[in-house]
């Protein structure tokens, strides 16, 4: 008996623990799918999901409906690859919003717990992909279908009733708030669609494609996020639409995914020959984006009204892993696409490198004598073209995920090598030509005997230019080219450097002496003249710069002549004996 009590106690404890575990698990979910899922409920749950999973869930308003209701997009995941799932294009099909929101909730929970859903690893998949949801494309229509006229301006009631064929019961309402069927709005054979010519509770395609605000919002969103694969949820009928104009490899690819989704959900594939369609989101996405897109009709056929909530449990069982499968396959498509882009980009860069290599002739192979050191228009044109190409390719590489940038960057480094070596050559030649011009101007001035502050400034520039040019030449590619550059630009300067330096030093010293003389600092003048004489004795190339020499000599002479003449000190004299002094006194 005691053993029986012990066993019962243990079983009760396990039962209570299991119950609490289930309750805790239930409490961990935010979305309650077992209710009429309204627009306001969706908005509240989106905010709660963001708060609960701040690093995984990110929501934003991407536009507004015709009646000004915010349209929300929700991102789930951390990967570069993106896929897109949407719901409630049609008002009475709001149970598809519940499917979208339940996916966000359950997938985020599984990610955090590290668990799987029907064998799909949520964390692994969501780390490589971001699933974007627009859970309710048509918030106006859903609100009208669920609550009737109470949430709309009174002045519009009559118009809404008229579009509903005079009925105040809006349970069959399918369109948006302006009577346009949003899933007949996309520009995919739109002009061939029928469905009436005036706004209606269903099937009116609008006056032009993509004219409804909600449609425009979706299209802009797709452009911004560039998803690899799309699922558009609808109800009802438990069928799957997938074929719309695909041929060849696209047909094979999209059929493969369609068959997998069909096997996961148990929904019947619509025969490609039995569907003409057009105007729908999946039709447009498949045609324009040329990527897989599927329209999934959940639940048994419910007629012209919403699917009863009682079907949700089965709907979820059938679709629980569809979002994760879509994300998984979207990542594969993305990786394949990025690899192809990387290879194409690498090939493009390598092709251009054959052109960029021409720069090497300008800075190396064709430089065999000093006259080859020049910059031509052809060189500049090719160099600028290479710079532009590098900028373009850098932008293209930056758009690739980091994992796919390696080979393109490696090829671009070769392009940059040609660019940088030519730039070094160009910089050195420009500096050399500038030095040569300065040298010529300075030598001409000194040859003419022009010595003034301008000449002195030119001399300072000349010395700095020589040092700068030598530094730039030292960075040029190839010893041969460096030697030629030294011969052309530096050697002439070094030949004249001692004589020019001496002349300018004497000029500077005379300027100082002149000022000292004006200030009557004669002792200082004497000291400086001694230094000047030393410089005079060190002077070289006097014949080449004879006019400058004459100018300095004349200036020195004028200074010296202007100096005051110093009288020699008086010699001491013997005293003259007075007449009264006798010889004895003198002797004494």
Residue, then its C-alpha position, 0 to 999 in steps of 0.5 A: x500500500x505504501x509503495x502504491x501511494x509513493x508511485x501515485x505521488x510521483x505520478x502526480x508530481x510529474x503530472x503537475x510538472x508537465x502541466x506547468x511546463x505546458x502552461x509555461x510554453x503556452x505563455x511563451x507565445x504571444x499570438x493567440x490564433x484562436x480568435x477573430x484576428x483584427x487589425x488592432x490586435x495585429x498591431x499590438x502583437x507586432x509591438x509585443x514581438x519586437x519587445x520580446x525578441x529585440x535582436x530577431x524581430x524588427x517591424x516598420x510601417x512601410x505605407x498606408x492604406x486608402x483610408x490611412x491605416x498603417x501597413x506593417x512589414x515585419x522582419x524575422x531573422x539575421x541573414x543577408x538573404x531575404x524571402x517574402x510572405x504576405x497575407x490578407x490581400x483579400x479582406x475576407x481572407x484574414x485568417x492568412x494574417x493569423x498564419x503570418x503572425x503565428x509564423x513570426x511568433x512560433x519561429x522566434x520562439x523556436x529560434x530562442x529555444x534552439x528547437x526545430x519545427x517539423x525538422x527545420x532548424x529555426x536558428x540555423x535557417x534564420x541566421x542565414x535568412x531574413x523572412x519579411x512578412x506583410x501580415x495584412x496587405x489590406x487593413x481597410x478591407x479586413x476591418x470592413x469585413x470584420x466590423x462593418x461600417x462602424x470604423x469608416x467615415x459616415x459620408x462613405x457609408x452609402x458608397x460602401x453599401x452601394x459597392x456591396x450591392x446594397x447590403x450592410x452585411x460585409x462578410x463577403x467583402x474581398x476588395x480594399x476600402x475603395x472597392x478594388x481587388x488588390x490581387x487583380x492590381x499587379x501588372x501581369x496581363x492586367x489588361x486581359x482581366x475581366x471583373x467589372x468596370x466599377x468598384x465592387x466588393x470583389x473582382x474589380x481590377x481598378x482603372x489602371x494597374x498598380x493604382x491602389x495605394x496598398x499595391x504601390x506599398x507592396x511593390x516599393x517594399x519588394x524593390x527595397x528588400x529584393x526577396x529570393x522567393x515569395x509566398x502569398x497566402x489566400x483562402x480557401x480551397x487547399x490548393x497551390x498556384x505556382x505556374x505563370x509563364x515560366x519556361x526552361x530552368x525556371x520552370x524546373x526550379x519552380x515546379x520542384x519547390x511547388x511539389x515540395x510545398x504541396x507534399x508539406x501541406x497536402x494541397x493540390x497543385x493547380x495544373x499549369x495548363x488549367x490556370x491562366x490567371x494574371x493580375x495577382x502578386x505571385x503572377x507579377x513576382x514570377x514574371x517581373x522578378x523571375x523568382x519563385x512565387x506561390x499562392x497558397x489557398x488554405x483551409x477547405x473551401x468556405x464560400x464567399x466569407x471568411x474561413x471559420x476559426x475552428x480550421x486554424x489548428x489544421x491550417x497551422x499543422x499543414x503550414x507550420x514549416x512553410x516559412x522556414x522551408x521558404x527561408x532555407x531555399x531562399x538562402x540557397x537561391x541567394x547564395x547561388x545568385x551571389x556566387x554567380x554575381x561574384x564570378x561575373x564581377x571577377x571576370x569583368x575586372x579581369x577583362x578590364x585588367x588587360x586594358x589597365x595593363x597598358x599603363x605599365x608601358x607608360x611607367x616602365x616598359x616604354x621608358x628607356x631614355x629621359x625623353x620618355x619621361x612625359x605625361x601624354x593625353x593618352x596616358x591621362x585618359x587611360x589613367x582616368x578610365x582606370x580610376x573610374x572603373x575601380x570606383x565602379x567595381x568597388x561599389x559592385x563588390x560592396x553589394x556582395x556579401x563579404x563571403x563572396x567578395x574575395x575573388x573580385x577583390x583579388x582581381x581588383x587589387x591588380x587593377x589598383x596596382x597598375x593605377x597606383x604605379x602609374x600615379x606614382x610615376x605621374x606624380x614624380x614626373x609632374x614634380x620633376x617638370x615643376x622642378x625643371x621649370x623652377x630651375x630654369x627660371x632661377x638660373x635665368x634670373x641669376x644669369x641676368x644678375x637679378x637678385x631680389x626678394x622674388x629671386x630669394x623666394x624662387x630659390x627657397x621654392x627650388x630647394x624644397x622642390x628638389x627635396x620633394x622631387x627626389x622623394x617622389x622619384x624614389x617611389x617610382x617603379x623600377x630602378x631603370x626609371x628612377x635612374x632616368x628621372x634622377x638624370x633628367x630632373x635632379x642632376x641639373x639641379x645638383x650641378x648648379x646647387x653649390x654656386x646658386x647656394x653661395x650666391x643666395x647666401x651672399x645676397x642674404x648676408x648683404x641684405x642683413x649687412x645693409x640693414x645693420x649699416x643703416x642702423x649704424x651697427x658698425x661693429x656687427x657690420x665688421x663681423x658680417x663682412x668677415x663672413x661675406x669675404x669667406x663666402x666670396x672666396x668659396x664662390x664658384x661658376x663666377x663666369x656663368x653668373x658674372x652679372x650676379x657677381x658684379x651686382x653683389x660686388x657693387x653692393x658690397x662696395x657701396x656698403x663699405x664706402x658708406x661706412x665712416x672712416x676711422x682716424x688712426x690714434x695720435x702718437x705720444x709727443x716729448x715735452x718741450x723744455x722751457x727756456x728757463x729749464x737748464x741742462x741740469x734740470x733736463x738731465x734730472 
